[in-house]
């Protein structure tokens, strides 16, 4: 299979590792959790390529 590009790697990490399942219960929760991840990217949340 082809390699994932960088944004696909980031989204997969956010979706499956950094955002808990209960964040998907409503759109507001999802927005809050996603904002928290993106705000803390390269700090609390990091990817080493």
mmCIF entry with sequence, helices, sheets and N, C-alpha, C, O atoms, coordinates in Angstrom:
data_MODEL
# 
_entry.id   MODEL 
# 
_entity.id                         1 
_entity.type                       polymer 
_entity.pdbx_number_of_molecules   1 
# 
_entity_poly.entity_id                      1 
_entity_poly.type                           'polypeptide(L)' 
_entity_poly.nstd_linkage                   no 
_entity_poly.nstd_monomer                   no 
_entity_poly.pdbx_seq_one_letter_code       
;(UNK)(UNK)(UNK)(UNK)(UNK)(UNK)(UNK)(UNK)(UNK)(UNK)(UNK)(UNK)(UNK)(UNK)(UNK)(UNK)
(UNK)(UNK)(UNK)(UNK)(UNK)(UNK)(UNK)(UNK)(UNK)(UNK)(UNK)(UNK)(UNK)(UNK)(UNK)(UNK)
(UNK)(UNK)(UNK)(UNK)(UNK)(UNK)(UNK)(UNK)(UNK)(UNK)(UNK)(UNK)(UNK)(UNK)(UNK)(UNK)
(UNK)
;
_entity_poly.pdbx_seq_one_letter_code_can   XXXXXXXXXXXXXXXXXXXXXXXXXXXXXXXXXXXXXXXXXXXXXXXXX 
_entity_poly.pdbx_strand_id                 A 
# 
loop_
_entity_poly_seq.entity_id 
_entity_poly_seq.num 
_entity_poly_seq.mon_id 
_entity_poly_seq.hetero 
1 1  UNK n 
1 2  UNK n 
1 3  UNK n 
1 4  UNK n 
1 5  UNK n 
1 6  UNK n 
1 7  UNK n 
1 8  UNK n 
1 9  UNK n 
1 10 UNK n 
1 11 UNK n 
1 12 UNK n 
1 13 UNK n 
1 14 UNK n 
1 15 UNK n 
1 16 UNK n 
1 17 UNK n 
1 18 UNK n 
1 19 UNK n 
1 20 UNK n 
1 21 UNK n 
1 22 UNK n 
1 23 UNK n 
1 24 UNK n 
1 25 UNK n 
1 26 UNK n 
1 27 UNK n 
1 28 UNK n 
1 29 UNK n 
1 30 UNK n 
1 31 UNK n 
1 32 UNK n 
1 33 UNK n 
1 34 UNK n 
1 35 UNK n 
1 36 UNK n 
1 37 UNK n 
1 38 UNK n 
1 39 UNK n 
1 40 UNK n 
1 41 UNK n 
1 42 UNK n 
1 43 UNK n 
1 44 UNK n 
1 45 UNK n 
1 46 UNK n 
1 47 UNK n 
1 48 UNK n 
1 49 UNK n 
# 
_struct_asym.id          A 
_struct_asym.entity_id   1 
# 
loop_
_struct_conf.conf_type_id 
_struct_conf.id 
_struct_conf.pdbx_PDB_helix_id 
_struct_conf.beg_label_comp_id 
_struct_conf.beg_label_asym_id 
_struct_conf.beg_label_seq_id 
_struct_conf.pdbx_beg_PDB_ins_code 
_struct_conf.end_label_comp_id 
_struct_conf.end_label_asym_id 
_struct_conf.end_label_seq_id 
_struct_conf.pdbx_end_PDB_ins_code 
_struct_conf.beg_auth_comp_id 
_struct_conf.beg_auth_asym_id 
_struct_conf.beg_auth_seq_id 
_struct_conf.end_auth_comp_id 
_struct_conf.end_auth_asym_id 
_struct_conf.end_auth_seq_id 
_struct_conf.pdbx_PDB_helix_class 
_struct_conf.details 
_struct_conf.pdbx_PDB_helix_length 
HELX_P HELX_P1 AA1 UNK A 6  ? UNK A 13 ? UNK A 6  UNK A 13 1 ? 8  
HELX_P HELX_P2 AA2 UNK A 14 ? UNK A 18 ? UNK A 14 UNK A 18 3 ? 5  
HELX_P HELX_P3 AA3 UNK A 21 ? UNK A 25 ? UNK A 21 UNK A 25 5 ? 5  
HELX_P HELX_P4 AA4 UNK A 27 ? UNK A 39 ? UNK A 27 UNK A 39 1 ? 13 
# 
_struct_conf_type.id          HELX_P 
_struct_conf_type.criteria    ? 
_struct_conf_type.reference   ? 
# 
loop_
_atom_site.group_PDB 
_atom_site.id 
_atom_site.type_symbol 
_atom_site.label_atom_id 
_atom_site.label_alt_id 
_atom_site.label_comp_id 
_atom_site.label_asym_id 
_atom_site.label_entity_id 
_atom_site.label_seq_id 
_atom_site.pdbx_PDB_ins_code 
_atom_site.Cartn_x 
_atom_site.Cartn_y 
_atom_site.Cartn_z 
_atom_site.occupancy 
_atom_site.B_iso_or_equiv 
_atom_site.pdbx_formal_charge 
_atom_site.auth_seq_id 
_atom_site.auth_comp_id 
_atom_site.auth_asym_id 
_atom_site.auth_atom_id 
_atom_site.pdbx_PDB_model_num 
ATOM 1   N N  . UNK A 1 1  ? 0.846   -1.186 0.000  1.00 0.00 ? 1  UNK A N  1 
ATOM 2   C CA . UNK A 1 1  ? 0.000   0.000  0.000  1.00 0.00 ? 1  UNK A CA 1 
ATOM 3   C C  . UNK A 1 1  ? 0.882   1.238  0.000  1.00 0.00 ? 1  UNK A C  1 
ATOM 4   O O  . UNK A 1 1  ? 2.004   1.200  0.505  1.00 0.00 ? 1  UNK A O  1 
ATOM 5   N N  . UNK A 1 2  ? 0.390   2.321  -0.555 1.00 0.00 ? 2  UNK A N  1 
ATOM 6   C CA . UNK A 1 2  ? 1.206   3.541  -0.617 1.00 0.00 ? 2  UNK A CA 1 
ATOM 7   C C  . UNK A 1 2  ? 1.409   4.151  0.766  1.00 0.00 ? 2  UNK A C  1 
ATOM 8   O O  . UNK A 1 2  ? 0.606   3.949  1.677  1.00 0.00 ? 2  UNK A O  1 
ATOM 9   N N  . UNK A 1 3  ? 2.476   4.884  0.898  1.00 0.00 ? 3  UNK A N  1 
ATOM 10  C CA . UNK A 1 3  ? 2.774   5.569  2.152  1.00 0.00 ? 3  UNK A CA 1 
ATOM 11  C C  . UNK A 1 3  ? 1.753   6.682  2.398  1.00 0.00 ? 3  UNK A C  1 
ATOM 12  O O  . UNK A 1 3  ? 1.278   7.316  1.456  1.00 0.00 ? 3  UNK A O  1 
ATOM 13  N N  . UNK A 1 4  ? 1.424   6.909  3.662  1.00 0.00 ? 4  UNK A N  1 
ATOM 14  C CA . UNK A 1 4  ? 0.540   8.017  4.010  1.00 0.00 ? 4  UNK A CA 1 
ATOM 15  C C  . UNK A 1 4  ? 1.320   9.321  3.941  1.00 0.00 ? 4  UNK A C  1 
ATOM 16  O O  . UNK A 1 4  ? 2.504   9.358  4.276  1.00 0.00 ? 4  UNK A O  1 
ATOM 17  N N  . UNK A 1 5  ? 0.655   10.398 3.506  1.00 0.00 ? 5  UNK A N  1 
ATOM 18  C CA . UNK A 1 5  ? 1.336   11.682 3.547  1.00 0.00 ? 5  UNK A CA 1 
ATOM 19  C C  . UNK A 1 5  ? 1.255   12.234 4.971  1.00 0.00 ? 5  UNK A C  1 
ATOM 20  O O  . UNK A 1 5  ? 0.574   11.655 5.817  1.00 0.00 ? 5  UNK A O  1 
ATOM 21  N N  . UNK A 1 6  ? 1.926   13.321 5.240  1.00 0.00 ? 6  UNK A N  1 
ATOM 22  C CA . UNK A 1 6  ? 2.061   13.824 6.611  1.00 0.00 ? 6  UNK A CA 1 
ATOM 23  C C  . UNK A 1 6  ? 0.727   14.175 7.257  1.00 0.00 ? 6  UNK A C  1 
ATOM 24  O O  . UNK A 1 6  ? 0.525   13.882 8.435  1.00 0.00 ? 6  UNK A O  1 
ATOM 25  N N  . UNK A 1 7  ? -0.183  14.792 6.522  1.00 0.00 ? 7  UNK A N  1 
ATOM 26  C CA . UNK A 1 7  ? -1.464  15.176 7.120  1.00 0.00 ? 7  UNK A CA 1 
ATOM 27  C C  . UNK A 1 7  ? -2.296  13.934 7.440  1.00 0.00 ? 7  UNK A C  1 
ATOM 28  O O  . UNK A 1 7  ? -3.040  13.927 8.421  1.00 0.00 ? 7  UNK A O  1 
ATOM 29  N N  . UNK A 1 8  ? -2.179  12.893 6.629  1.00 0.00 ? 8  UNK A N  1 
ATOM 30  C CA . UNK A 1 8  ? -2.895  11.646 6.921  1.00 0.00 ? 8  UNK A CA 1 
ATOM 31  C C  . UNK A 1 8  ? -2.340  10.973 8.175  1.00 0.00 ? 8  UNK A C  1 
ATOM 32  O O  . UNK A 1 8  ? -3.095  10.406 8.965  1.00 0.00 ? 8  UNK A O  1 
ATOM 33  N N  . UNK A 1 9  ? -1.039  11.034 8.353  1.00 0.00 ? 9  UNK A N  1 
ATOM 34  C CA . UNK A 1 9  ? -0.423  10.484 9.559  1.00 0.00 ? 9  UNK A CA 1 
ATOM 35  C C  . UNK A 1 9  ? -0.902  11.259 10.782 1.00 0.00 ? 9  UNK A C  1 
ATOM 36  O O  . UNK A 1 9  ? -1.260  10.664 11.799 1.00 0.00 ? 9  UNK A O  1 
ATOM 37  N N  . UNK A 1 10 ? -0.910  12.586 10.682 1.00 0.00 ? 10 UNK A N  1 
ATOM 38  C CA . UNK A 1 10 ? -1.376  13.420 11.790 1.00 0.00 ? 10 UNK A CA 1 
ATOM 39  C C  . UNK A 1 10 ? -2.834  13.114 12.116 1.00 0.00 ? 10 UNK A C  1 
ATOM 40  O O  . UNK A 1 10 ? -3.166  12.905 13.283 1.00 0.00 ? 10 UNK A O  1 
ATOM 41  N N  . UNK A 1 11 ? -3.708  13.082 11.116 1.00 0.00 ? 11 UNK A N  1 
ATOM 42  C CA . UNK A 1 11 ? -5.129  12.842 11.369 1.00 0.00 ? 11 UNK A CA 1 
ATOM 43  C C  . UNK A 1 11 ? -5.358  11.459 11.970 1.00 0.00 ? 11 UNK A C  1 
ATOM 44  O O  . UNK A 1 11 ? -6.186  11.311 12.870 1.00 0.00 ? 11 UNK A O  1 
ATOM 45  N N  . UNK A 1 12 ? -4.648  10.454 11.495 1.00 0.00 ? 12 UNK A N  1 
ATOM 46  C CA . UNK A 1 12 ? -4.806  9.108  12.048 1.00 0.00 ? 12 UNK A CA 1 
ATOM 47  C C  . UNK A 1 12 ? -4.404  9.088  13.523 1.00 0.00 ? 12 UNK A C  1 
ATOM 48  O O  . UNK A 1 12 ? -5.079  8.454  14.335 1.00 0.00 ? 12 UNK A O  1 
ATOM 49  N N  . UNK A 1 13 ? -3.322  9.770  13.879 1.00 0.00 ? 13 UNK A N  1 
ATOM 50  C CA . UNK A 1 13 ? -2.881  9.825  15.282 1.00 0.00 ? 13 UNK A CA 1 
ATOM 51  C C  . UNK A 1 13 ? -3.923  10.550 16.134 1.00 0.00 ? 13 UNK A C  1 
ATOM 52  O O  . UNK A 1 13 ? -4.251  10.103 17.233 1.00 0.00 ? 13 UNK A O  1 
ATOM 53  N N  . UNK A 1 14 ? -4.446  11.682 15.616 1.00 0.00 ? 14 UNK A N  1 
ATOM 54  C CA . UNK A 1 14 ? -5.475  12.421 16.354 1.00 0.00 ? 14 UNK A CA 1 
ATOM 55  C C  . UNK A 1 14 ? -6.711  11.545 16.551 1.00 0.00 ? 14 UNK A C  1 
ATOM 56  O O  . UNK A 1 14 ? -7.219  11.414 17.664 1.00 0.00 ? 14 UNK A O  1 
ATOM 57  N N  . UNK A 1 15 ? -7.181  10.955 15.473 1.00 0.00 ? 15 UNK A N  1 
ATOM 58  C CA . UNK A 1 15 ? -8.437  10.202 15.497 1.00 0.00 ? 15 UNK A CA 1 
ATOM 59  C C  . UNK A 1 15 ? -8.372  8.958  16.376 1.00 0.00 ? 15 UNK A C  1 
ATOM 60  O O  . UNK A 1 15 ? -9.315  8.682  17.117 1.00 0.00 ? 15 UNK A O  1 
ATOM 61  N N  . UNK A 1 16 ? -7.295  8.214  16.310 1.00 0.00 ? 16 UNK A N  1 
ATOM 62  C CA . UNK A 1 16 ? -7.247  6.912  16.977 1.00 0.00 ? 16 UNK A CA 1 
ATOM 63  C C  . UNK A 1 16 ? -6.481  6.888  18.293 1.00 0.00 ? 16 UNK A C  1 
ATOM 64  O O  . UNK A 1 16 ? -6.619  5.938  19.064 1.00 0.00 ? 16 UNK A O  1 
ATOM 65  N N  . UNK A 1 17 ? -5.673  7.918  18.568 1.00 0.00 ? 17 UNK A N  1 
ATOM 66  C CA . UNK A 1 17 ? -4.859  7.872  19.778 1.00 0.00 ? 17 UNK A CA 1 
ATOM 67  C C  . UNK A 1 17 ? -5.089  9.041  20.733 1.00 0.00 ? 17 UNK A C  1 
ATOM 68  O O  . UNK A 1 17 ? -5.064  8.854  21.950 1.00 0.00 ? 17 UNK A O  1 
ATOM 69  N N  . UNK A 1 18 ? -5.308  10.221 20.210 1.00 0.00 ? 18 UNK A N  1 
ATOM 70  C CA . UNK A 1 18 ? -5.325  11.398 21.073 1.00 0.00 ? 18 UNK A CA 1 
ATOM 71  C C  . UNK A 1 18 ? -6.713  11.875 21.461 1.00 0.00 ? 18 UNK A C  1 
ATOM 72  O O  . UNK A 1 18 ? -6.867  12.519 22.499 1.00 0.00 ? 18 UNK A O  1 
ATOM 73  N N  . UNK A 1 19 ? -7.716  11.582 20.670 1.00 0.00 ? 19 UNK A N  1 
ATOM 74  C CA . UNK A 1 19 ? -9.081  11.994 21.004 1.00 0.00 ? 19 UNK A CA 1 
ATOM 75  C C  . UNK A 1 19 ? -9.833  10.768 21.513 1.00 0.00 ? 19 UNK A C  1 
ATOM 76  O O  . UNK A 1 19 ? -9.946  9.774  20.795 1.00 0.00 ? 19 UNK A O  1 
ATOM 77  N N  . UNK A 1 20 ? -10.347 10.825 22.737 1.00 0.00 ? 20 UNK A N  1 
ATOM 78  C CA . UNK A 1 20 ? -11.066 9.665  23.272 1.00 0.00 ? 20 UNK A CA 1 
ATOM 79  C C  . UNK A 1 20 ? -12.406 9.460  22.559 1.00 0.00 ? 20 UNK A C  1 
ATOM 80  O O  . UNK A 1 20 ? -12.968 10.384 21.972 1.00 0.00 ? 20 UNK A O  1 
ATOM 81  N N  . UNK A 1 21 ? -12.885 8.247  22.630 1.00 0.00 ? 21 UNK A N  1 
ATOM 82  C CA . UNK A 1 21 ? -14.124 7.884  21.945 1.00 0.00 ? 21 UNK A CA 1 
ATOM 83  C C  . UNK A 1 21 ? -15.300 8.756  22.371 1.00 0.00 ? 21 UNK A C  1 
ATOM 84  O O  . UNK A 1 21 ? -16.135 9.098  21.534 1.00 0.00 ? 21 UNK A O  1 
ATOM 85  N N  . UNK A 1 22 ? -15.388 9.124  23.643 1.00 0.00 ? 22 UNK A N  1 
ATOM 86  C CA . UNK A 1 22 ? -16.531 9.917  24.114 1.00 0.00 ? 22 UNK A CA 1 
ATOM 87  C C  . UNK A 1 22 ? -16.551 11.334 23.541 1.00 0.00 ? 22 UNK A C  1 
ATOM 88  O O  . UNK A 1 22 ? -17.573 12.014 23.637 1.00 0.00 ? 22 UNK A O  1 
ATOM 89  N N  . UNK A 1 23 ? -15.460 11.789 22.954 1.00 0.00 ? 23 UNK A N  1 
ATOM 90  C CA . UNK A 1 23 ? -15.441 13.111 22.330 1.00 0.00 ? 23 UNK A CA 1 
ATOM 91  C C  . UNK A 1 23 ? -16.348 13.167 21.104 1.00 0.00 ? 23 UNK A C  1 
ATOM 92  O O  . UNK A 1 23 ? -16.759 14.248 20.683 1.00 0.00 ? 23 UNK A O  1 
ATOM 93  N N  . UNK A 1 24 ? -16.658 12.011 20.536 1.00 0.00 ? 24 UNK A N  1 
ATOM 94  C CA . UNK A 1 24 ? -17.499 11.956 19.349 1.00 0.00 ? 24 UNK A CA 1 
ATOM 95  C C  . UNK A 1 24 ? -18.988 11.956 19.683 1.00 0.00 ? 24 UNK A C  1 
ATOM 96  O O  . UNK A 1 24 ? -19.815 11.812 18.782 1.00 0.00 ? 24 UNK A O  1 
ATOM 97  N N  . UNK A 1 25 ? -19.346 12.114 20.950 1.00 0.00 ? 25 UNK A N  1 
ATOM 98  C CA . UNK A 1 25 ? -20.754 12.075 21.352 1.00 0.00 ? 25 UNK A CA 1 
ATOM 99  C C  . UNK A 1 25 ? -21.545 13.267 20.827 1.00 0.00 ? 25 UNK A C  1 
ATOM 100 O O  . UNK A 1 25 ? -22.740 13.151 20.556 1.00 0.00 ? 25 UNK A O  1 
ATOM 101 N N  . UNK A 1 26 ? -20.886 14.405 20.684 1.00 0.00 ? 26 UNK A N  1 
ATOM 102 C CA . UNK A 1 26 ? -21.540 15.563 20.071 1.00 0.00 ? 26 UNK A CA 1 
ATOM 103 C C  . UNK A 1 26 ? -20.479 16.447 19.418 1.00 0.00 ? 26 UNK A C  1 
ATOM 104 O O  . UNK A 1 26 ? -19.295 16.369 19.746 1.00 0.00 ? 26 UNK A O  1 
ATOM 105 N N  . UNK A 1 27 ? -20.919 17.270 18.509 1.00 0.00 ? 27 UNK A N  1 
ATOM 106 C CA . UNK A 1 27 ? -19.998 18.088 17.729 1.00 0.00 ? 27 UNK A CA 1 
ATOM 107 C C  . UNK A 1 27 ? -19.210 19.054 18.612 1.00 0.00 ? 27 UNK A C  1 
ATOM 108 O O  . UNK A 1 27 ? -18.023 19.277 18.372 1.00 0.00 ? 27 UNK A O  1 
ATOM 109 N N  . UNK A 1 28 ? -19.847 19.626 19.623 1.00 0.00 ? 28 UNK A N  1 
ATOM 110 C CA . UNK A 1 28 ? -19.156 20.565 20.515 1.00 0.00 ? 28 UNK A CA 1 
ATOM 111 C C  . UNK A 1 28 ? -18.001 19.886 21.249 1.00 0.00 ? 28 UNK A C  1 
ATOM 112 O O  . UNK A 1 28 ? -16.913 20.453 21.352 1.00 0.00 ? 28 UNK A O  1 
ATOM 113 N N  . UNK A 1 29 ? -18.230 18.682 21.755 1.00 0.00 ? 29 UNK A N  1 
ATOM 114 C CA . UNK A 1 29 ? -17.156 17.935 22.424 1.00 0.00 ? 29 UNK A CA 1 
ATOM 115 C C  . UNK A 1 29 ? -16.007 17.673 21.468 1.00 0.00 ? 29 UNK A C  1 
ATOM 116 O O  . UNK A 1 29 ? -14.841 17.828 21.833 1.00 0.00 ? 29 UNK A O  1 
ATOM 117 N N  . UNK A 1 30 ? -16.329 17.278 20.252 1.00 0.00 ? 30 UNK A N  1 
ATOM 118 C CA . UNK A 1 30 ? -15.300 16.989 19.264 1.00 0.00 ? 30 UNK A CA 1 
ATOM 119 C C  . UNK A 1 30 ? -14.483 18.243 18.952 1.00 0.00 ? 30 UNK A C  1 
ATOM 120 O O  . UNK A 1 30 ? -13.256 18.186 18.876 1.00 0.00 ? 30 UNK A O  1 
ATOM 121 N N  . UNK A 1 31 ? -15.166 19.368 18.774 1.00 0.00 ? 31 UNK A N  1 
ATOM 122 C CA . UNK A 1 31 ? -14.451 20.622 18.501 1.00 0.00 ? 31 UNK A CA 1 
ATOM 123 C C  . UNK A 1 31 ? -13.517 20.987 19.642 1.00 0.00 ? 31 UNK A C  1 
ATOM 124 O O  . UNK A 1 31 ? -12.378 21.393 19.411 1.00 0.00 ? 31 UNK A O  1 
ATOM 125 N N  . UNK A 1 32 ? -13.994 20.844 20.871 1.00 0.00 ? 32 UNK A N  1 
ATOM 126 C CA . UNK A 1 32 ? -13.166 21.180 22.034 1.00 0.00 ? 32 UNK A CA 1 
ATOM 127 C C  . UNK A 1 32 ? -11.937 20.291 22.126 1.00 0.00 ? 32 UNK A C  1 
ATOM 128 O O  . UNK A 1 32 ? -10.829 20.781 22.344 1.00 0.00 ? 32 UNK A O  1 
ATOM 129 N N  . UNK A 1 33 ? -12.126 18.989 21.960 1.00 0.00 ? 33 UNK A N  1 
ATOM 130 C CA . UNK A 1 33 ? -10.992 18.062 22.053 1.00 0.00 ? 33 UNK A CA 1 
ATOM 131 C C  . UNK A 1 33 ? -10.005 18.276 20.914 1.00 0.00 ? 33 UNK A C  1 
ATOM 132 O O  . UNK A 1 33 ? -8.794  18.222 21.126 1.00 0.00 ? 33 UNK A O  1 
ATOM 133 N N  . UNK A 1 34 ? -10.508 18.515 19.714 1.00 0.00 ? 34 UNK A N  1 
ATOM 134 C CA . UNK A 1 34 ? -9.632  18.756 18.575 1.00 0.00 ? 34 UNK A CA 1 
ATOM 135 C C  . UNK A 1 34 ? -8.844  20.049 18.767 1.00 0.00 ? 34 UNK A C  1 
ATOM 136 O O  . UNK A 1 34 ? -7.650  20.097 18.472 1.00 0.00 ? 34 UNK A O  1 
ATOM 137 N N  . UNK A 1 35 ? -9.496  21.084 19.255 1.00 0.00 ? 35 UNK A N  1 
ATOM 138 C CA . UNK A 1 35 ? -8.796  22.344 19.528 1.00 0.00 ? 35 UNK A CA 1 
ATOM 139 C C  . UNK A 1 35 ? -7.712  22.142 20.576 1.00 0.00 ? 35 UNK A C  1 
ATOM 140 O O  . UNK A 1 35 ? -6.625  22.709 20.462 1.00 0.00 ? 35 UNK A O  1 
ATOM 141 N N  . UNK A 1 36 ? -7.997  21.339 21.597 1.00 0.00 ? 36 UNK A N  1 
ATOM 142 C CA . UNK A 1 36 ? -7.007  21.073 22.646 1.00 0.00 ? 36 UNK A CA 1 
ATOM 143 C C  . UNK A 1 36 ? -5.797  20.336 22.078 1.00 0.00 ? 36 UNK A C  1 
ATOM 144 O O  . UNK A 1 36 ? -4.659  20.653 22.424 1.00 0.00 ? 36 UNK A O  1 
ATOM 145 N N  . UNK A 1 37 ? -6.036  19.364 21.215 1.00 0.00 ? 37 UNK A N  1 
ATOM 146 C CA . UNK A 1 37 ? -4.929  18.622 20.601 1.00 0.00 ? 37 UNK A CA 1 
ATOM 147 C C  . UNK A 1 37 ? -4.097  19.544 19.715 1.00 0.00 ? 37 UNK A C  1 
ATOM 148 O O  . UNK A 1 37 ? -2.869  19.549 19.804 1.00 0.00 ? 37 UNK A O  1 
ATOM 149 N N  . UNK A 1 38 ? -4.754  20.319 18.865 1.00 0.00 ? 38 UNK A N  1 
ATOM 150 C CA . UNK A 1 38 ? -4.016  21.180 17.946 1.00 0.00 ? 38 UNK A CA 1 
ATOM 151 C C  . UNK A 1 38 ? -3.267  22.290 18.676 1.00 0.00 ? 38 UNK A C  1 
ATOM 152 O O  . UNK A 1 38 ? -2.179  22.679 18.253 1.00 0.00 ? 38 UNK A O  1 
ATOM 153 N N  . UNK A 1 39 ? -3.832  22.801 19.760 1.00 0.00 ? 39 UNK A N  1 
ATOM 154 C CA . UNK A 1 39 ? -3.159  23.826 20.555 1.00 0.00 ? 39 UNK A CA 1 
ATOM 155 C C  . UNK A 1 39 ? -1.899  23.279 21.210 1.00 0.00 ? 39 UNK A C  1 
ATOM 156 O O  . UNK A 1 39 ? -0.902  23.990 21.341 1.00 0.00 ? 39 UNK A O  1 
ATOM 157 N N  . UNK A 1 40 ? -1.942  22.026 21.617 1.00 0.00 ? 40 UNK A N  1 
ATOM 158 C CA . UNK A 1 40 ? -0.813  21.415 22.329 1.00 0.00 ? 40 UNK A CA 1 
ATOM 159 C C  . UNK A 1 40 ? 0.052   20.521 21.450 1.00 0.00 ? 40 UNK A C  1 
ATOM 160 O O  . UNK A 1 40 ? 0.854   19.738 21.960 1.00 0.00 ? 40 UNK A O  1 
ATOM 161 N N  . UNK A 1 41 ? -0.104  20.632 20.135 1.00 0.00 ? 41 UNK A N  1 
ATOM 162 C CA . UNK A 1 41 ? 0.724   19.840 19.235 1.00 0.00 ? 41 UNK A CA 1 
ATOM 163 C C  . UNK A 1 41 ? 2.169   20.318 19.332 1.00 0.00 ? 41 UNK A C  1 
ATOM 164 O O  . UNK A 1 41 ? 2.426   21.517 19.444 1.00 0.00 ? 41 UNK A O  1 
ATOM 165 N N  . UNK A 1 42 ? 3.090   19.398 19.288 1.00 0.00 ? 42 UNK A N  1 
ATOM 166 C CA . UNK A 1 42 ? 4.528   19.617 19.500 1.00 0.00 ? 42 UNK A CA 1 
ATOM 167 C C  . UNK A 1 42 ? 4.853   19.889 20.955 1.00 0.00 ? 42 UNK A C  1 
ATOM 168 O O  . UNK A 1 42 ? 5.964   20.318 21.270 1.00 0.00 ? 42 UNK A O  1 
ATOM 169 N N  . UNK A 1 43 ? 3.919   19.651 21.834 1.00 0.00 ? 43 UNK A N  1 
ATOM 170 C CA . UNK A 1 43 ? 4.139   19.725 23.276 1.00 0.00 ? 43 UNK A CA 1 
ATOM 171 C C  . UNK A 1 43 ? 3.671   18.413 23.867 1.00 0.00 ? 43 UNK A C  1 
ATOM 172 O O  . UNK A 1 43 ? 4.387   17.412 23.873 1.00 0.00 ? 43 UNK A O  1 
ATOM 173 N N  . UNK A 1 44 ? 2.449   18.450 24.364 1.00 0.00 ? 44 UNK A N  1 
ATOM 174 C CA . UNK A 1 44 ? 1.847   17.237 24.932 1.00 0.00 ? 44 UNK A CA 1 
ATOM 175 C C  . UNK A 1 44 ? 1.615   16.177 23.855 1.00 0.00 ? 44 UNK A C  1 
ATOM 176 O O  . UNK A 1 44 ? 1.758   14.981 24.111 1.00 0.00 ? 44 UNK A O  1 
ATOM 177 N N  . UNK A 1 45 ? 1.262   16.617 22.667 1.00 0.00 ? 45 UNK A N  1 
ATOM 178 C CA . UNK A 1 45 ? 1.011   15.712 21.541 1.00 0.00 ? 45 UNK A CA 1 
ATOM 179 C C  . UNK A 1 45 ? 2.120   15.915 20.514 1.00 0.00 ? 45 UNK A C  1 
ATOM 180 O O  . UNK A 1 45 ? 2.353   17.034 20.057 1.00 0.00 ? 45 UNK A O  1 
ATOM 181 N N  . UNK A 1 46 ? 2.797   14.838 20.155 1.00 0.00 ? 46 UNK A N  1 
ATOM 182 C CA . UNK A 1 46 ? 3.940   14.961 19.255 1.00 0.00 ? 46 UNK A CA 1 
ATOM 183 C C  . UNK A 1 46 ? 4.043   13.726 18.369 1.00 0.00 ? 46 UNK A C  1 
ATOM 184 O O  . UNK A 1 46 ? 3.643   12.627 18.753 1.00 0.00 ? 46 UNK A O  1 
ATOM 185 N N  . UNK A 1 47 ? 4.584   13.934 17.181 1.00 0.00 ? 47 UNK A N  1 
ATOM 186 C CA . UNK A 1 47 ? 4.864   12.838 16.254 1.00 0.00 ? 47 UNK A CA 1 
ATOM 187 C C  . UNK A 1 47 ? 6.339   12.929 15.887 1.00 0.00 ? 47 UNK A C  1 
ATOM 188 O O  . UNK A 1 47 ? 6.839   14.000 15.545 1.00 0.00 ? 47 UNK A O  1 
ATOM 189 N N  . UNK A 1 48 ? 7.019   11.814 15.960 1.00 0.00 ? 48 UNK A N  1 
ATOM 190 C CA . UNK A 1 48 ? 8.423   11.751 15.546 1.00 0.00 ? 48 UNK A CA 1 
ATOM 191 C C  . UNK A 1 48 ? 8.462   11.018 14.210 1.00 0.00 ? 48 UNK A C  1 
ATOM 192 O O  . UNK A 1 48 ? 8.095   9.846  14.122 1.00 0.00 ? 48 UNK A O  1 
ATOM 193 N N  . UNK A 1 49 ? 8.902   11.709 13.187 1.00 0.00 ? 49 UNK A N  1 
ATOM 194 C CA . UNK A 1 49 ? 8.984   11.102 11.847 1.00 0.00 ? 49 UNK A CA 1 
ATOM 195 C C  . UNK A 1 49 ? 10.362  10.534 11.624 1.00 0.00 ? 49 UNK A C  1 
ATOM 196 O O  . UNK A 1 49 ? 10.636  9.981  10.559 1.00 0.00 ? 49 UNK A O  1 
# 
